[in-house]
Amino acid sequence: MISFQEFPPKLSLQILQILFLFLIFIFVALSLEPPKSLLRYIILINIIISLLALPIIYRGKYEEYEIVPLTLLAFGWSFKMMIWLKKCLYAEKEKQIGPFYLTMFYWRKPSKKTNKRQEMTIKNIYIYISQRIILIFFKWVLFEILYRWVTNNIPEIPEGIYPVRIFNWITKGIPALTPFLIFYYGVITFFVTIMLSIGYDLFLIINGILLRYLITLNEGEEFLFFEKQHTRHIKEWCISMMYDTNHMFIYPYLSTSPRDLWSFRWQLFLNGSFKELAYLPARNIFINKSKKLGDAIGVLAAFTMSAILHEYIIFVFFNKCSGDNLFFFILHGIIFVIWEGVIGSTKETEEGFSEEKITMKKILRWSIMLMIILFTIPGFAEPYVRHHRWVASSVFTSYKRDPSLNLNITDFINYDELYIIYFHIKNSLFFIS
């Protein structure tokens, strides 16, 4: 049902979903070839703006877990659309640019090339889909266990956003964190990777089902409104997505440097978008002055874009902007630049050393990186933990969190006993000295 008694007009979730898909379909239909007129550019740009604006306009109108997929869809496809338009604008020849839909699922460079195109059979596809279903089942079980734990062990978070608490810790000595908070945020971050990973695996299964249908088409047979050669291209990127492309998360907790974390392990889904829309344009401004300066500015621009994106997500989900994610991503951008400037890339630091020393260096870098992540992770996790509802739904646990389940760690601490223990330790150290 649509109601025009208020603005924005009240839409059912199904109608909003159809509106999103309709906008994407219109963009695809109008981008089968590069735009040749200013009007076409304006129409396509307005579609992008509409996709990004709809989640903001309808924030708070739906449950958090209902608006999450649409929000991810909005900025995910919008970034791809922006990149395609950018390439159209700067292409020397129109034939260099193919239809937009051919780029929709090429989110990052393939990690390797295989011969799957030659040996692809229906049996192979069924095996792939079965393996993904089994993997999703185990991830889902882990997801439910973590969902139950993080819901039933909610810590009491100190007042004030994390950057302010760090400032108070430096200037006044007021602790910004507790050991349990650090552990809890680490679990939350792992929980987020599992949740997003499940969504990505579901997409791969759908991709496999589509490929199963496409390989049964006769050579030259058309698919929907796509021509013969376009159908062949779709089949090829389905195969590439399933077999040649890295997963969106590759053991991020094993990262040995900021570059290793952000370029090769964490959320590779958007890595190429940040590079095309922020890193390269910002770097190219200074490319004639200093390569190092250009790279540093490009990195900071990419992290700033990521920060704005995450604040956009928080604003849509919770109708507020805390600045925590802005702090987190810009700080990691600064750390990235400093690390590369002082320590250098992993390849540079490993040249000329034995395997044993390289292993020790990796362990040392991993330890430093782990401390950096644990120290900064509240800036990423706290906006979600503070909210009274989770943005994901569970089969066995209610997403409507009960405040009575909040865990106040101070309830379990006897400060008199701690002082007595401290007094005895202090005296023992005095006599030993």
C-alpha positions in Angstrom: 0.0 0.0 0.0 1.2 3.5 -0.8 0.1 6.5 1.3 0.7 10.1 0.2 -0.6 11.6 3.4 3.0 12.2 4.5 6.4 12.8 3.0 8.0 10.6 2.1 5.0 8.6 0.9 4.6 5.5 3.0 5.6 2.4 1.0 5.5 -1.2 1.9 8.9 -2.9 2.0 8.0 -4.9 -1.1 7.2 -1.8 -3.1 10.5 -0.1 -1.9 12.4 -3.2 -3.0 10.7 -3.2 -6.4 11.6 0.5 -6.7 15.2 -0.2 -6.1 15.3 -3.0 -8.7 13.4 -0.8 -11.2 16.0 2.0 -10.8 18.9 -0.5 -11.4 17.1 -2.1 -14.3 16.6 1.4 -15.9 20.3 2.2 -15.5 21.2 -1.2 -17.1 18.9 -0.6 -20.0 20.2 2.9 -20.6 23.9 1.8 -20.3 24.1 -0.8 -23.0 26.4 1.6 -24.7 28.3 4.7 -23.5 26.1 7.8 -23.2 26.3 10.1 -26.2 24.3 13.0 -25.0 24.3 15.3 -21.9 20.7 14.3 -21.2 21.7 10.6 -20.9 24.4 11.5 -18.5 22.0 13.6 -16.4 19.4 10.7 -16.3 22.0 8.2 -15.2 23.5 10.5 -12.6 20.0 11.1 -11.2 19.4 7.4 -10.9 22.6 7.0 -8.9 21.6 9.9 -6.6 18.1 8.4 -6.2 19.6 5.0 -5.2 21.7 6.6 -2.5 19.0 9.0 -1.3 16.2 6.4 -0.9 17.7 4.7 2.2 18.2 8.1 3.8 14.7 9.3 3.0 13.2 6.1 4.4 15.4 5.7 7.4 13.5 4.7 10.5 10.5 3.5 8.5 11.5 -0.2 8.6 13.1 -2.6 10.9 16.9 -2.4 10.8 17.4 -5.9 9.4 14.9 -5.1 6.6 16.7 -1.9 5.4 20.2 -3.4 5.6 20.1 -5.3 2.2 18.7 -2.3 0.4 21.4 0.0 1.9 24.2 -2.3 0.8 22.6 -2.7 -2.6 22.3 1.1 -2.9 25.9 2.1 -2.3 27.3 -1.2 -3.8 25.7 -0.7 -7.3 26.0 3.1 -7.1 29.8 2.9 -6.8 29.9 0.6 -9.8 27.7 3.0 -11.8 30.0 5.9 -10.9 33.1 4.0 -12.0 31.4 3.1 -15.3 30.3 6.7 -16.0 33.8 7.9 -15.1 35.4 5.6 -17.6 32.8 6.6 -20.2 33.7 10.3 -19.6 37.5 9.8 -20.0 37.5 7.1 -22.7 39.2 8.1 -25.9 37.1 5.8 -28.0 33.6 4.7 -27.2 34.4 1.1 -28.2 36.7 0.8 -25.3 33.8 0.9 -22.9 31.4 -2.1 -22.9 27.8 -2.2 -21.4 27.5 -1.4 -17.7 26.1 -4.8 -16.8 29.3 -6.5 -17.8 31.0 -4.7 -14.9 28.4 -5.4 -12.3 30.1 -8.5 -10.7 33.7 -7.8 -11.5 34.4 -6.3 -8.1 38.1 -7.0 -8.0 40.9 -8.4 -10.1 40.9 -12.2 -10.4 43.4 -13.9 -8.1 44.3 -16.5 -10.7 43.3 -17.8 -14.1 41.9 -21.2 -14.5 40.7 -23.4 -17.3 37.2 -23.7 -15.9 35.7 -22.2 -19.1 36.8 -25.3 -21.1 35.9 -27.9 -18.5 32.7 -26.4 -17.1 29.9 -29.0 -16.8 26.6 -29.2 -15.0 28.2 -31.7 -12.6 30.9 -29.2 -11.7 28.3 -26.5 -11.0 26.3 -28.9 -8.8 29.4 -29.8 -6.8 30.3 -26.1 -6.4 26.8 -25.2 -5.2 26.7 -28.2 -2.8 30.0 -27.2 -1.3 28.8 -23.6 -0.8 25.6 -24.8 0.9 27.6 -27.0 3.3 29.9 -24.1 4.0 27.0 -21.7 4.6 25.4 -24.2 7.0 28.5 -24.3 9.2 28.9 -20.5 9.0 25.2 -20.1 9.9 25.7 -22.3 13.0 28.7 -20.2 14.1 26.6 -17.1 13.4 23.8 -18.2 15.6 26.2 -19.1 18.4 27.9 -15.8 18.2 24.6 -14.0 17.9 23.4 -15.6 21.2 26.6 -14.8 23.0 27.0 -11.2 22.0 23.3 -10.6 22.8 23.5 -12.2 26.2 26.8 -10.6 27.2 26.3 -6.9 26.4 28.9 -4.9 28.3 28.3 -1.5 29.8 29.9 1.0 27.4 31.4 4.2 29.0 29.7 7.5 28.1 31.1 9.6 25.2 32.3 8.6 21.8 35.6 6.7 21.7 37.9 9.5 20.3 36.8 11.7 23.2 37.5 8.9 25.7 41.0 8.5 24.3 41.6 12.2 24.8 40.3 12.0 28.4 42.6 9.0 28.9 45.6 10.9 27.7 44.9 14.1 29.5 43.1 12.9 32.7 44.0 9.3 33.0 40.4 8.1 32.7 40.4 4.6 31.2 38.8 4.5 27.7 38.5 0.7 27.6 38.3 -2.5 29.7 39.8 -5.9 28.8 36.3 -7.3 28.4 35.3 -4.5 26.1 38.3 -5.2 23.8 37.4 -8.9 23.8 33.7 -8.2 23.1 34.5 -5.8 20.2 36.8 -8.4 18.7 34.0 -11.0 18.8 31.6 -8.4 17.3 34.0 -7.8 14.4 34.4 -11.5 13.8 30.6 -11.8 14.0 30.3 -9.1 11.3 32.7 -10.9 9.0 30.7 -14.1 9.3 27.4 -12.3 8.7 28.7 -10.6 5.5 30.5 -13.7 4.4 27.2 -15.7 4.5 25.5 -13.1 2.3 28.4 -13.3 -0.2 28.2 -17.1 -0.3 24.5 -16.9 -0.9 25.2 -14.6 -3.8 27.7 -17.2 -5.2 25.0 -19.9 -5.0 22.6 -17.7 -6.9 25.4 -17.0 -9.4 25.9 -20.8 -9.8 22.2 -21.4 -10.4 22.3 -18.7 -13.1 25.3 -20.3 -14.7 23.6 -23.7 -14.6 20.8 -22.2 -16.7 23.2 -20.3 -19.1 25.3 -23.3 -20.0 22.2 -25.2 -21.1 21.4 -22.5 -23.7 22.1 -23.3 -27.3 25.0 -21.4 -28.9 23.7 -18.1 -30.1 20.5 -18.3 -28.0 19.6 -15.0 -26.3 19.0 -14.5 -22.6 16.2 -12.0 -21.6 17.0 -8.8 -23.6 20.7 -9.5 -23.9 22.2 -10.2 -27.3 24.2 -13.3 -28.2 27.6 -11.9 -27.4 26.3 -10.3 -24.2 25.0 -13.7 -23.0 28.4 -15.2 -23.6 30.0 -12.4 -21.5 27.5 -13.0 -18.7 28.4 -16.6 -18.7 32.1 -15.8 -18.5 31.8 -13.4 -15.5 29.7 -16.0 -13.7 32.5 -18.5 -14.1 35.1 -15.8 -13.1 33.1 -14.8 -10.1 32.9 -18.4 -8.9 36.3 -19.7 -9.6 38.8 -16.9 -10.3 37.9 -14.2 -7.8 39.0 -13.8 -4.2 36.4 -14.0 -1.5 35.5 -10.7 0.2 37.2 -11.8 3.5 40.5 -13.7 3.5 41.5 -14.3 7.2 41.7 -10.6 8.2 42.9 -11.6 11.7 46.2 -12.8 10.1 47.1 -9.4 8.7 50.7 -8.4 9.1 50.4 -4.8 7.9 47.8 -2.1 7.1 48.2 -2.8 3.4 47.8 -6.5 4.0 44.6 -5.9 5.9 42.9 -3.3 3.7 44.1 -4.3 0.3 44.1 -8.1 0.5 42.1 -9.4 3.4 39.3 -7.2 4.6 36.1 -6.3 2.6 37.5 -6.8 -0.9 34.0 -6.2 -2.2 34.5 -2.5 -2.3 38.3 -2.3 -2.6 38.3 -1.5 -6.3 35.6 1.1 -5.9 37.6 3.1 -3.3 40.6 2.9 -5.5 38.8 4.1 -8.7 36.7 6.8 -7.0 39.0 8.2 -4.4 42.6 6.9 -4.4 43.4 7.4 -8.1 41.8 10.8 -8.6 43.4 12.2 -5.4 46.8 10.7 -6.3 46.8 12.0 -9.8 46.5 15.6 -8.5 50.0 15.3 -7.0 51.5 12.8 -9.4 53.8 15.4 -11.1 55.1 16.7 -7.7 55.9 13.7 -5.7 55.0 10.0 -6.0 55.1 9.4 -2.3 53.0 12.5 -1.6 50.5 11.4 -4.2 50.3 7.9 -2.8 49.8 9.3 0.7 47.0 11.7 -0.4 45.4 8.9 -2.4 45.4 6.6 0.6 43.9 9.2 2.9 41.2 10.0 0.3 40.2 6.3 0.0 40.0 6.0 3.8 38.0 9.2 4.0 35.6 7.9 1.4 35.3 4.7 3.4 34.6 6.7 6.6 31.9 8.7 4.9 30.3 5.5 3.6 30.2 3.9 7.0 28.8 7.1 8.6 26.1 7.0 5.9 25.3 3.4 6.8 25.1 4.3 10.5 22.9 7.3 9.7 20.5 5.1 7.7 20.4 2.4 10.3 20.2 4.4 13.5 19.3 8.0 12.3 22.4 9.5 13.9 26.1 10.2 13.1 28.4 9.6 16.0 31.7 10.2 14.3 33.2 7.0 15.6 33.6 5.4 12.2 34.9 8.6 10.8 37.6 8.5 13.5 38.3 4.8 12.9 38.9 4.9 9.2 40.7 8.2 9.0 43.0 7.0 11.8 43.7 3.8 9.9 44.5 5.8 6.8 47.0 7.8 8.8 48.5 4.6 10.3 48.7 3.1 6.8 50.7 6.1 5.5 53.0 6.2 8.5 53.6 2.4 8.3 54.5 2.5 4.6 56.7 5.5 5.2 58.6 4.1 8.2 58.5 0.3 7.8 57.8 0.1 4.0 55.8 -2.6 2.2 56.1 -6.3 3.2 58.0 -7.1 0.0 60.6 -4.4 0.7 61.2 -5.5 4.3 61.6 -9.2 3.3 64.3 -8.7 0.6 67.7 -10.2 1.4 66.6 -12.0 4.6 66.6 -15.7 5.4 63.3 -17.6 5.8 63.8 -17.7 9.6 64.2 -13.9 9.9 61.3 -13.4 7.5 59.1 -15.5 9.7 60.1 -13.6 12.8 59.4 -10.3 11.0 56.0 -11.6 10.1 55.2 -12.5 13.7 56.4 -9.2 14.9 54.4 -7.3 12.3 51.3 -9.4 13.1 51.7 -8.6 16.8 51.9 -4.9 16.1 49.0 -5.0 13.7 46.9 -6.9 16.2 47.5 -4.3 18.9 46.6 -1.5 16.5 43.4 -3.3 15.6 42.4 -4.0 19.2 43.2 -0.4 20.2 41.1 1.2 17.4 38.3 -1.4 17.0 35.9 0.4 19.4 35.6 3.2 16.8 34.2 0.6 14.4 32.0 -1.5 16.7 30.6 0.9 19.3 27.9 2.6 17.1 26.4 -0.9 16.5 26.8 -2.2 20.0 25.2 1.0 21.6 22.0 0.5 19.5 19.1 -1.3 21.2 18.6 -3.6 18.3 21.0 -5.6 16.0 21.0 -4.9 12.3 20.8 -8.6 11.6 18.1 -11.2 12.4 18.5 -14.5 14.1 16.5 -17.7 14.0 16.9 -18.5 17.7 17.7 -15.1 19.3 15.6 -12.0 19.4 17.2 -8.9 17.8 15.3 -6.8 20.2 17.9 -6.7 22.9 16.8 -6.8 26.5 18.6 -4.1 28.6 18.4 -6.4 31.6 20.9 -8.6 29.9 23.5 -5.9 30.0 26.7 -7.0 31.7 28.1 -4.5 34.2 31.6 -5.8 34.9 31.9 -3.6 37.9 29.2 -5.6 39.7 31.7 -8.5 39.9 34.7 -6.5 41.3 35.3 -6.0 45.0 37.5 -2.9 45.1 38.4 -3.5 48.8 39.9 -6.9 48.0 41.7 -5.4 45.0 43.3 -2.8 47.2 44.4 -5.4 49.7 46.0 -7.5 46.9 47.7 -4.3 45.5 49.0 -3.5 49.0 50.6 -6.9 49.5 52.2 -6.9 46.1 53.6 -3.5 46.7 55.1 -4.5 50.0 56.5 -7.7 48.6 58.3 -5.8 45.8 59.6 -3.3 48.4 61.2 -6.1 50.4 62.6 -7.8 47.3 64.3 -4.6 46.3 
